[in-house]
């Protein structure tokens, strides 16, 4: 099943698409007038030339591309970045270089993935206590590593 999403494409590139029948994400491409060099630990917002209108009840999640992360240490800084249904500005990607080598981003390069997801809205119900569980208040690492 698919959801229809309105898009304005000012990128000069093809619209993002699913590379395989089972892909969850579509690759986003950089829109640059000239290459951008990300030095080690440097970050930059890279524009995509895409403007989208999501239906209420959906979000777009901007996620890293595993190849860029594994091979070059390039990732999405606020991963996953959330694009809300009422945002109408250009989709941008906050990339960071976590390697010890400079990395050059070229126009048209695939820089991140976009995943479209349904979400729920929550209502808070204040309570005096919460139900017991076997984990209880055990936090980070409390369930072990093996």
Secondary structure, 3 states (H helix, E strand, C coil): CCCCCEEEECCCCCCCCCCCCCCCCEEEECCCCCCEEECCCCEEEEEEEEEEECCCCEEEEEECCHHHHHHHCEEECCCCEEECCCCCCEEEEEEEECCCCCEEECCCCEEEEEEEEECCCCCCCCCCCCCCCCCCCCCCCCCCCC
